[in-house]
């Protein structure tokens, strides 16, 4: 595997995870009643959509093809979230816990790729911006979870 393929694959993995997060936030927006949570989840959905476009451009800049959709694991997780929220009396708290878990995982994944010494500066810059935005969202969702 050459350098371009390796970097492209890592970015495609992140792209798929951003598709999953975007779809998860869309589901979360539909599952909550609080207008504050709806606004927050909707904003996060849009952020992940934007991240996806930025990652696609980075992948294309390597002459590679971006992935097209969500993962089976993400689809299964959203189905589980939907079922869980149907049977959980406090579904907003459960959804917030899932958002915290997902954001922590995303930050870890971004950090792993950012730590790669072979990343071009433009790619590293995009990934750091995404990671920092996700960390800020994690702080916000943690605060909302404490209030809930």
mmCIF file of the C-alpha atoms, coordinates in Angstrom:
data_MODEL
# 
_entry.id   MODEL 
# 
loop_
_atom_site.group_PDB 
_atom_site.id 
_atom_site.type_symbol 
_atom_site.label_atom_id 
_atom_site.label_alt_id 
_atom_site.label_comp_id 
_atom_site.label_asym_id 
_atom_site.label_entity_id 
_atom_site.label_seq_id 
_atom_site.pdbx_PDB_ins_code 
_atom_site.Cartn_x 
_atom_site.Cartn_y 
_atom_site.Cartn_z 
_atom_site.occupancy 
_atom_site.B_iso_or_equiv 
_atom_site.pdbx_formal_charge 
_atom_site.auth_seq_id 
_atom_site.auth_comp_id 
_atom_site.auth_asym_id 
_atom_site.auth_atom_id 
_atom_site.pdbx_PDB_model_num 
ATOM 1   C CA . UNK A 1 1   ? 0.000   0.000  0.000  1.00 0.00 ? 1   UNK A CA 1 
ATOM 2   C CA . UNK A 1 2   ? 1.459   3.350  -0.920 1.00 0.00 ? 2   UNK A CA 1 
ATOM 3   C CA . UNK A 1 3   ? 1.328   6.587  1.036  1.00 0.00 ? 3   UNK A CA 1 
ATOM 4   C CA . UNK A 1 4   ? -1.661  8.018  -0.846 1.00 0.00 ? 4   UNK A CA 1 
ATOM 5   C CA . UNK A 1 5   ? -3.782  4.906  -0.359 1.00 0.00 ? 5   UNK A CA 1 
ATOM 6   C CA . UNK A 1 6   ? -2.939  4.742  3.354  1.00 0.00 ? 6   UNK A CA 1 
ATOM 7   C CA . UNK A 1 7   ? -3.812  8.379  4.055  1.00 0.00 ? 7   UNK A CA 1 
ATOM 8   C CA . UNK A 1 8   ? -6.885  8.124  1.844  1.00 0.00 ? 8   UNK A CA 1 
ATOM 9   C CA . UNK A 1 9   ? -8.128  5.040  3.734  1.00 0.00 ? 9   UNK A CA 1 
ATOM 10  C CA . UNK A 1 10  ? -7.741  6.736  7.105  1.00 0.00 ? 10  UNK A CA 1 
ATOM 11  C CA . UNK A 1 11  ? -9.600  9.799  5.845  1.00 0.00 ? 11  UNK A CA 1 
ATOM 12  C CA . UNK A 1 12  ? -12.308 7.582  4.340  1.00 0.00 ? 12  UNK A CA 1 
ATOM 13  C CA . UNK A 1 13  ? -12.716 5.860  7.709  1.00 0.00 ? 13  UNK A CA 1 
ATOM 14  C CA . UNK A 1 14  ? -13.202 9.261  9.339  1.00 0.00 ? 14  UNK A CA 1 
ATOM 15  C CA . UNK A 1 15  ? -15.590 10.271 6.569  1.00 0.00 ? 15  UNK A CA 1 
ATOM 16  C CA . UNK A 1 16  ? -17.764 7.211  7.195  1.00 0.00 ? 16  UNK A CA 1 
ATOM 17  C CA . UNK A 1 17  ? -17.749 7.908  10.931 1.00 0.00 ? 17  UNK A CA 1 
ATOM 18  C CA . UNK A 1 18  ? -18.818 11.486 10.242 1.00 0.00 ? 18  UNK A CA 1 
ATOM 19  C CA . UNK A 1 19  ? -21.666 10.171 8.071  1.00 0.00 ? 19  UNK A CA 1 
ATOM 20  C CA . UNK A 1 20  ? -22.627 7.947  11.015 1.00 0.00 ? 20  UNK A CA 1 
ATOM 21  C CA . UNK A 1 21  ? -22.464 10.869 13.465 1.00 0.00 ? 21  UNK A CA 1 
ATOM 22  C CA . UNK A 1 22  ? -24.516 13.074 11.136 1.00 0.00 ? 22  UNK A CA 1 
ATOM 23  C CA . UNK A 1 23  ? -27.203 10.383 10.874 1.00 0.00 ? 23  UNK A CA 1 
ATOM 24  C CA . UNK A 1 24  ? -27.056 9.787  14.644 1.00 0.00 ? 24  UNK A CA 1 
ATOM 25  C CA . UNK A 1 25  ? -27.553 13.473 15.392 1.00 0.00 ? 25  UNK A CA 1 
ATOM 26  C CA . UNK A 1 26  ? -30.475 13.568 12.949 1.00 0.00 ? 26  UNK A CA 1 
ATOM 27  C CA . UNK A 1 27  ? -32.078 10.694 14.842 1.00 0.00 ? 27  UNK A CA 1 
ATOM 28  C CA . UNK A 1 28  ? -31.349 12.378 18.182 1.00 0.00 ? 28  UNK A CA 1 
ATOM 29  C CA . UNK A 1 29  ? -33.013 15.584 16.953 1.00 0.00 ? 29  UNK A CA 1 
ATOM 30  C CA . UNK A 1 30  ? -36.131 13.562 16.134 1.00 0.00 ? 30  UNK A CA 1 
ATOM 31  C CA . UNK A 1 31  ? -36.122 11.752 19.496 1.00 0.00 ? 31  UNK A CA 1 
ATOM 32  C CA . UNK A 1 32  ? -35.944 14.691 21.931 1.00 0.00 ? 32  UNK A CA 1 
ATOM 33  C CA . UNK A 1 33  ? -38.605 17.184 22.980 1.00 0.00 ? 33  UNK A CA 1 
ATOM 34  C CA . UNK A 1 34  ? -36.393 19.915 24.423 1.00 0.00 ? 34  UNK A CA 1 
ATOM 35  C CA . UNK A 1 35  ? -35.920 22.756 21.946 1.00 0.00 ? 35  UNK A CA 1 
ATOM 36  C CA . UNK A 1 36  ? -32.459 23.363 23.396 1.00 0.00 ? 36  UNK A CA 1 
ATOM 37  C CA . UNK A 1 37  ? -31.433 19.774 22.685 1.00 0.00 ? 37  UNK A CA 1 
ATOM 38  C CA . UNK A 1 38  ? -33.054 19.848 19.238 1.00 0.00 ? 38  UNK A CA 1 
ATOM 39  C CA . UNK A 1 39  ? -31.057 22.975 18.393 1.00 0.00 ? 39  UNK A CA 1 
ATOM 40  C CA . UNK A 1 40  ? -27.826 21.466 19.724 1.00 0.00 ? 40  UNK A CA 1 
ATOM 41  C CA . UNK A 1 41  ? -28.265 18.150 17.896 1.00 0.00 ? 41  UNK A CA 1 
ATOM 42  C CA . UNK A 1 42  ? -29.287 19.918 14.697 1.00 0.00 ? 42  UNK A CA 1 
ATOM 43  C CA . UNK A 1 43  ? -26.170 22.092 14.861 1.00 0.00 ? 43  UNK A CA 1 
ATOM 44  C CA . UNK A 1 44  ? -23.996 19.006 15.415 1.00 0.00 ? 44  UNK A CA 1 
ATOM 45  C CA . UNK A 1 45  ? -25.665 17.277 12.470 1.00 0.00 ? 45  UNK A CA 1 
ATOM 46  C CA . UNK A 1 46  ? -24.781 20.249 10.256 1.00 0.00 ? 46  UNK A CA 1 
ATOM 47  C CA . UNK A 1 47  ? -21.198 20.317 11.593 1.00 0.00 ? 47  UNK A CA 1 
ATOM 48  C CA . UNK A 1 48  ? -20.701 16.666 10.707 1.00 0.00 ? 48  UNK A CA 1 
ATOM 49  C CA . UNK A 1 49  ? -22.191 17.280 7.264  1.00 0.00 ? 49  UNK A CA 1 
ATOM 50  C CA . UNK A 1 50  ? -19.659 20.085 6.778  1.00 0.00 ? 50  UNK A CA 1 
ATOM 51  C CA . UNK A 1 51  ? -16.824 17.887 8.068  1.00 0.00 ? 51  UNK A CA 1 
ATOM 52  C CA . UNK A 1 52  ? -17.822 15.277 5.497  1.00 0.00 ? 52  UNK A CA 1 
ATOM 53  C CA . UNK A 1 53  ? -17.463 17.738 2.649  1.00 0.00 ? 53  UNK A CA 1 
ATOM 54  C CA . UNK A 1 54  ? -14.077 18.901 3.892  1.00 0.00 ? 54  UNK A CA 1 
ATOM 55  C CA . UNK A 1 55  ? -12.853 15.320 4.218  1.00 0.00 ? 55  UNK A CA 1 
ATOM 56  C CA . UNK A 1 56  ? -14.139 14.501 0.726  1.00 0.00 ? 56  UNK A CA 1 
ATOM 57  C CA . UNK A 1 57  ? -12.084 17.372 -0.670 1.00 0.00 ? 57  UNK A CA 1 
ATOM 58  C CA . UNK A 1 58  ? -8.951  16.141 1.127  1.00 0.00 ? 58  UNK A CA 1 
ATOM 59  C CA . UNK A 1 59  ? -9.507  12.617 -0.212 1.00 0.00 ? 59  UNK A CA 1 
ATOM 60  C CA . UNK A 1 60  ? -10.071 13.906 -3.746 1.00 0.00 ? 60  UNK A CA 1 
ATOM 61  C CA . UNK A 1 61  ? -6.880  15.971 -3.484 1.00 0.00 ? 61  UNK A CA 1 
ATOM 62  C CA . UNK A 1 62  ? -5.027  12.630 -3.293 1.00 0.00 ? 62  UNK A CA 1 
ATOM 63  C CA . UNK A 1 63  ? -6.768  11.433 -6.447 1.00 0.00 ? 63  UNK A CA 1 
ATOM 64  C CA . UNK A 1 64  ? -8.772  8.919  -4.426 1.00 0.00 ? 64  UNK A CA 1 
ATOM 65  C CA . UNK A 1 65  ? -12.524 8.315  -4.196 1.00 0.00 ? 65  UNK A CA 1 
ATOM 66  C CA . UNK A 1 66  ? -14.487 9.236  -1.056 1.00 0.00 ? 66  UNK A CA 1 
ATOM 67  C CA . UNK A 1 67  ? -16.783 6.715  0.628  1.00 0.00 ? 67  UNK A CA 1 
ATOM 68  C CA . UNK A 1 68  ? -20.480 7.131  -0.091 1.00 0.00 ? 68  UNK A CA 1 
ATOM 69  C CA . UNK A 1 69  ? -22.432 6.388  3.077  1.00 0.00 ? 69  UNK A CA 1 
ATOM 70  C CA . UNK A 1 70  ? -22.845 5.238  6.644  1.00 0.00 ? 70  UNK A CA 1 
ATOM 71  C CA . UNK A 1 71  ? -21.401 2.040  8.077  1.00 0.00 ? 71  UNK A CA 1 
ATOM 72  C CA . UNK A 1 72  ? -23.371 -1.073 9.003  1.00 0.00 ? 72  UNK A CA 1 
ATOM 73  C CA . UNK A 1 73  ? -22.146 -0.658 12.583 1.00 0.00 ? 73  UNK A CA 1 
ATOM 74  C CA . UNK A 1 74  ? -23.470 2.926  12.673 1.00 0.00 ? 74  UNK A CA 1 
ATOM 75  C CA . UNK A 1 75  ? -26.787 1.853  11.156 1.00 0.00 ? 75  UNK A CA 1 
ATOM 76  C CA . UNK A 1 76  ? -27.149 -0.879 13.782 1.00 0.00 ? 76  UNK A CA 1 
ATOM 77  C CA . UNK A 1 77  ? -26.278 1.553  16.570 1.00 0.00 ? 77  UNK A CA 1 
ATOM 78  C CA . UNK A 1 78  ? -28.937 4.037  15.432 1.00 0.00 ? 78  UNK A CA 1 
ATOM 79  C CA . UNK A 1 79  ? -31.508 1.250  15.330 1.00 0.00 ? 79  UNK A CA 1 
ATOM 80  C CA . UNK A 1 80  ? -30.527 0.323  18.889 1.00 0.00 ? 80  UNK A CA 1 
ATOM 81  C CA . UNK A 1 81  ? -30.803 3.984  19.964 1.00 0.00 ? 81  UNK A CA 1 
ATOM 82  C CA . UNK A 1 82  ? -34.256 4.196  18.394 1.00 0.00 ? 82  UNK A CA 1 
ATOM 83  C CA . UNK A 1 83  ? -35.443 1.031  20.155 1.00 0.00 ? 83  UNK A CA 1 
ATOM 84  C CA . UNK A 1 84  ? -33.870 2.091  23.457 1.00 0.00 ? 84  UNK A CA 1 
ATOM 85  C CA . UNK A 1 85  ? -35.493 5.536  23.357 1.00 0.00 ? 85  UNK A CA 1 
ATOM 86  C CA . UNK A 1 86  ? -38.881 3.936  22.690 1.00 0.00 ? 86  UNK A CA 1 
ATOM 87  C CA . UNK A 1 87  ? -38.665 1.927  25.924 1.00 0.00 ? 87  UNK A CA 1 
ATOM 88  C CA . UNK A 1 88  ? -36.756 4.377  28.098 1.00 0.00 ? 88  UNK A CA 1 
ATOM 89  C CA . UNK A 1 89  ? -38.759 6.842  30.153 1.00 0.00 ? 89  UNK A CA 1 
ATOM 90  C CA . UNK A 1 90  ? -35.899 9.340  30.230 1.00 0.00 ? 90  UNK A CA 1 
ATOM 91  C CA . UNK A 1 91  ? -34.793 9.062  26.625 1.00 0.00 ? 91  UNK A CA 1 
ATOM 92  C CA . UNK A 1 92  ? -33.172 12.523 26.548 1.00 0.00 ? 92  UNK A CA 1 
ATOM 93  C CA . UNK A 1 93  ? -30.693 11.483 29.222 1.00 0.00 ? 93  UNK A CA 1 
ATOM 94  C CA . UNK A 1 94  ? -29.975 8.217  27.394 1.00 0.00 ? 94  UNK A CA 1 
ATOM 95  C CA . UNK A 1 95  ? -29.451 10.087 24.117 1.00 0.00 ? 95  UNK A CA 1 
ATOM 96  C CA . UNK A 1 96  ? -27.117 12.570 25.820 1.00 0.00 ? 96  UNK A CA 1 
ATOM 97  C CA . UNK A 1 97  ? -25.074 9.678  27.235 1.00 0.00 ? 97  UNK A CA 1 
ATOM 98  C CA . UNK A 1 98  ? -24.761 8.228  23.739 1.00 0.00 ? 98  UNK A CA 1 
ATOM 99  C CA . UNK A 1 99  ? -23.724 11.629 22.372 1.00 0.00 ? 99  UNK A CA 1 
ATOM 100 C CA . UNK A 1 100 ? -21.000 11.884 25.039 1.00 0.00 ? 100 UNK A CA 1 
ATOM 101 C CA . UNK A 1 101 ? -19.775 8.381  24.243 1.00 0.00 ? 101 UNK A CA 1 
ATOM 102 C CA . UNK A 1 102 ? -19.759 9.082  20.510 1.00 0.00 ? 102 UNK A CA 1 
ATOM 103 C CA . UNK A 1 103 ? -17.951 12.396 20.833 1.00 0.00 ? 103 UNK A CA 1 
ATOM 104 C CA . UNK A 1 104 ? -15.267 10.910 23.108 1.00 0.00 ? 104 UNK A CA 1 
ATOM 105 C CA . UNK A 1 105 ? -14.713 8.152  20.568 1.00 0.00 ? 105 UNK A CA 1 
ATOM 106 C CA . UNK A 1 106 ? -14.512 10.676 17.716 1.00 0.00 ? 106 UNK A CA 1 
ATOM 107 C CA . UNK A 1 107 ? -11.918 12.792 19.543 1.00 0.00 ? 107 UNK A CA 1 
ATOM 108 C CA . UNK A 1 108 ? -9.797  9.665  20.150 1.00 0.00 ? 108 UNK A CA 1 
ATOM 109 C CA . UNK A 1 109 ? -10.011 8.655  16.486 1.00 0.00 ? 109 UNK A CA 1 
ATOM 110 C CA . UNK A 1 110 ? -9.086  12.122 15.287 1.00 0.00 ? 110 UNK A CA 1 
ATOM 111 C CA . UNK A 1 111 ? -6.152  12.221 17.746 1.00 0.00 ? 111 UNK A CA 1 
ATOM 112 C CA . UNK A 1 112 ? -4.836  8.887  16.443 1.00 0.00 ? 112 UNK A CA 1 
ATOM 113 C CA . UNK A 1 113 ? -4.787  10.152 12.866 1.00 0.00 ? 113 UNK A CA 1 
ATOM 114 C CA . UNK A 1 114 ? -3.453  13.601 13.790 1.00 0.00 ? 114 UNK A CA 1 
ATOM 115 C CA . UNK A 1 115 ? -0.530  11.872 15.522 1.00 0.00 ? 115 UNK A CA 1 
ATOM 116 C CA . UNK A 1 116 ? 0.546   10.383 12.175 1.00 0.00 ? 116 UNK A CA 1 
ATOM 117 C CA . UNK A 1 117 ? 3.815   11.979 11.157 1.00 0.00 ? 117 UNK A CA 1 
ATOM 118 C CA . UNK A 1 118 ? 3.122   11.428 7.447  1.00 0.00 ? 118 UNK A CA 1 
ATOM 119 C CA . UNK A 1 119 ? 0.078   13.699 7.195  1.00 0.00 ? 119 UNK A CA 1 
ATOM 120 C CA . UNK A 1 120 ? 0.367   16.689 4.896  1.00 0.00 ? 120 UNK A CA 1 
ATOM 121 C CA . UNK A 1 121 ? -0.030  20.047 6.683  1.00 0.00 ? 121 UNK A CA 1 
ATOM 122 C CA . UNK A 1 122 ? -3.353  20.814 4.947  1.00 0.00 ? 122 UNK A CA 1 
ATOM 123 C CA . UNK A 1 123 ? -4.858  17.508 6.101  1.00 0.00 ? 123 UNK A CA 1 
ATOM 124 C CA . UNK A 1 124 ? -3.534  17.910 9.620  1.00 0.00 ? 124 UNK A CA 1 
ATOM 125 C CA . UNK A 1 125 ? -5.025  21.415 9.786  1.00 0.00 ? 125 UNK A CA 1 
ATOM 126 C CA . UNK A 1 126 ? -8.477  20.167 8.708  1.00 0.00 ? 126 UNK A CA 1 
ATOM 127 C CA . UNK A 1 127 ? -8.363  17.312 11.214 1.00 0.00 ? 127 UNK A CA 1 
ATOM 128 C CA . UNK A 1 128 ? -7.279  19.549 14.097 1.00 0.00 ? 128 UNK A CA 1 
ATOM 129 C CA . UNK A 1 129 ? -10.127 21.964 13.315 1.00 0.00 ? 129 UNK A CA 1 
ATOM 130 C CA . UNK A 1 130 ? -12.634 19.074 13.300 1.00 0.00 ? 130 UNK A CA 1 
ATOM 131 C CA . UNK A 1 131 ? -11.225 17.580 16.497 1.00 0.00 ? 131 UNK A CA 1 
ATOM 132 C CA . UNK A 1 132 ? -11.329 20.927 18.309 1.00 0.00 ? 132 UNK A CA 1 
ATOM 133 C CA . UNK A 1 133 ? -14.938 21.493 17.226 1.00 0.00 ? 133 UNK A CA 1 
ATOM 134 C CA . UNK A 1 134 ? -15.879 18.015 18.462 1.00 0.00 ? 134 UNK A CA 1 
ATOM 135 C CA . UNK A 1 135 ? -14.102 18.653 21.783 1.00 0.00 ? 135 UNK A CA 1 
ATOM 136 C CA . UNK A 1 136 ? -16.140 21.843 22.219 1.00 0.00 ? 136 UNK A CA 1 
ATOM 137 C CA . UNK A 1 137 ? -19.326 19.907 21.456 1.00 0.00 ? 137 UNK A CA 1 
ATOM 138 C CA . UNK A 1 138 ? -18.272 17.293 24.024 1.00 0.00 ? 138 UNK A CA 1 
ATOM 139 C CA . UNK A 1 139 ? -17.917 19.990 26.682 1.00 0.00 ? 139 UNK A CA 1 
ATOM 140 C CA . UNK A 1 140 ? -21.406 21.273 25.839 1.00 0.00 ? 140 UNK A CA 1 
ATOM 141 C CA . UNK A 1 141 ? -23.038 17.858 25.787 1.00 0.00 ? 141 UNK A CA 1 
ATOM 142 C CA . UNK A 1 142 ? -21.368 16.939 29.091 1.00 0.00 ? 142 UNK A CA 1 
ATOM 143 C CA . UNK A 1 143 ? -22.819 20.106 30.633 1.00 0.00 ? 143 UNK A CA 1 
ATOM 144 C CA . UNK A 1 144 ? -26.286 19.278 29.273 1.00 0.00 ? 144 UNK A CA 1 
ATOM 145 C CA . UNK A 1 145 ? -26.014 15.735 30.592 1.00 0.00 ? 145 UNK A CA 1 
ATOM 146 C CA . UNK A 1 146 ? -25.236 17.063 34.081 1.00 0.00 ? 146 UNK A CA 1 
ATOM 147 C CA . UNK A 1 147 ? -28.305 19.317 33.941 1.00 0.00 ? 147 UNK A CA 1 
ATOM 148 C CA . UNK A 1 148 ? -30.543 16.473 32.714 1.00 0.00 ? 148 UNK A CA 1 
# 
